[in-house]
Amino acid sequence: MEIINAGVKLSEELICDFEKQLGIELPHDYREFMKKNNGGEPDGNWSFDFFEFGSSEQTSSVVRYFERIYLEETMEDDDLKAGYAALLESGQIPINYLPIADDPFGNIIFLCIDTKNYGKVYFGNSELEDPDTGFLVTSLISDTFSEFLDKLRPLN
């Protein structure tokens, strides 16, 4: 998979600044992806399989784009910092879920940044919310960001 329309090149210093602003630490594999690509769109339709929460049948989705780190504040749909802030403010996610990609249907792919599930990648269903917390219902896709990338397959 090639990434097109990526954001501006990020240095280690810029990524560290981003982490400090949000009070987080990015997993190494995702950090390297962002230094190489800074978000962008897959060159075509790339799908991944996972088991949606509460289902014993495998389902799939497609990556529409990966979120970018912008150097200045924007209103762009793929602005990682703005998207994270908006989801937190609306109460759709806990503080430990960083939105890293979207699918064509408004669902969100998250990277977990808490200690317990650090680095795991989740699918957030935009149509389902947990009745107890109000958060989007999430389903595990992979144990690491690298594993998530390895799961991506071209959709024919």
C-alpha positions in Angstrom: 0.0 0.0 0.0 1.2 3.4 -0.9 0.1 6.6 0.9 -0.9 9.6 -1.3 -1.8 13.2 -0.3 0.2 12.9 3.0 0.7 15.9 5.2 3.9 17.9 5.7 7.0 15.9 6.7 7.2 15.6 10.5 10.4 15.6 12.4 10.9 13.8 15.8 10.8 17.3 17.4 7.4 18.1 15.9 6.0 14.7 17.0 7.3 15.3 20.5 5.7 18.7 20.5 2.4 17.2 19.4 2.7 14.6 22.2 3.4 17.3 24.8 0.4 19.3 23.7 -1.9 16.3 24.1 -0.2 14.8 27.1 0.3 11.4 25.4 3.0 9.2 24.1 2.6 7.6 20.7 3.6 3.9 20.2 6.9 3.5 18.3 5.3 1.9 15.1 2.7 4.6 14.8 5.3 7.4 15.4 7.4 5.9 12.6 4.4 5.8 10.2 3.7 9.5 11.0 7.3 10.5 10.4 7.2 8.7 7.1 3.7 9.7 5.9 1.9 12.1 8.3 -1.5 10.7 7.5 -2.8 10.6 3.9 -4.9 8.3 1.8 -4.2 4.8 0.7 -3.7 4.4 -3.0 -7.0 2.6 -3.7 -9.4 0.8 -1.5 -7.7 -1.1 1.3 -9.8 -3.2 3.6 -9.3 -5.0 7.0 -11.3 -7.7 8.8 -12.2 -7.8 12.5 -14.9 -9.1 14.8 -17.4 -6.4 15.7 -18.3 -6.2 19.3 -21.1 -8.7 20.2 -20.8 -10.7 16.9 -19.2 -14.0 16.2 -19.0 -13.3 12.5 -16.1 -11.5 10.9 -16.8 -8.2 9.3 -14.7 -5.7 7.3 -14.2 -2.1 6.6 -12.0 0.2 4.4 -9.5 2.9 5.3 -10.6 6.1 3.7 -7.8 8.2 5.1 -5.3 8.4 8.0 -5.4 11.5 10.2 -2.7 14.1 9.8 -0.8 16.2 12.3 -1.1 19.8 11.2 1.4 22.4 12.3 -1.3 25.0 12.7 -4.9 24.8 13.9 -7.3 23.8 11.1 -10.9 22.8 10.4 -9.8 19.9 8.1 -11.7 16.6 8.5 -8.3 14.7 8.8 -6.8 16.9 11.5 -5.8 14.5 14.2 -5.6 17.0 17.1 -8.9 18.7 16.2 -10.7 15.4 15.7 -9.5 14.1 19.0 -10.6 17.3 20.8 -14.0 17.2 19.1 -14.6 13.6 20.0 -13.6 14.1 23.6 -15.7 17.3 23.9 -18.8 15.5 22.6 -18.3 12.6 25.0 -18.0 10.0 22.3 -14.6 8.6 23.4 -12.6 8.2 26.5 -9.4 10.2 26.8 -7.3 7.1 25.9 -8.6 6.6 22.3 -6.7 8.6 19.7 -8.6 8.7 16.3 -6.0 7.7 13.6 -8.1 6.9 10.6 -11.7 6.9 9.2 -13.7 4.6 7.0 -16.1 5.9 4.2 -19.1 5.4 6.5 -18.1 7.8 9.3 -16.6 5.1 11.5 -13.3 5.7 13.3 -10.2 3.7 13.7 -8.6 4.4 17.1 -5.2 3.8 18.6 -5.3 3.1 22.4 -2.8 5.1 24.4 -3.5 4.0 27.9 -1.3 1.6 29.9 -3.5 -1.4 29.8 -4.2 -1.6 26.1 -1.3 0.6 24.8 -0.9 0.4 21.1 -3.9 -1.7 20.3 -6.1 -0.6 17.3 -9.9 -0.5 17.6 -12.8 0.1 15.3 -15.3 2.6 16.6 -18.8 2.2 15.2 -20.4 5.6 14.7 -23.9 4.2 14.9 -23.6 2.4 18.3 -22.9 3.8 21.7 -22.4 2.2 25.1 -25.6 2.9 27.1 -23.6 3.2 30.3 -20.8 5.6 29.1 -22.2 7.2 26.0 -18.9 6.3 24.2 -18.8 4.7 20.7 -18.8 0.9 20.8 -15.4 -0.3 19.9 -14.1 -3.6 18.6 -10.5 -4.8 18.6 -8.8 -4.9 15.2 -5.2 -5.6 16.1 -2.7 -5.6 19.0 -0.4 -3.1 17.3 -0.5 -0.5 14.6 2.1 -2.5 12.5 -0.3 -5.5 12.8 -3.1 -3.3 11.6 -1.1 -2.2 8.5 -0.3 -5.8 7.8 -4.0 -6.7 7.9 -4.8 -4.2 5.1 -5.7 -5.9 1.8 -6.6 -4.4 -1.5 -10.4 -4.5 -2.1 -11.2 -5.8 -5.6 
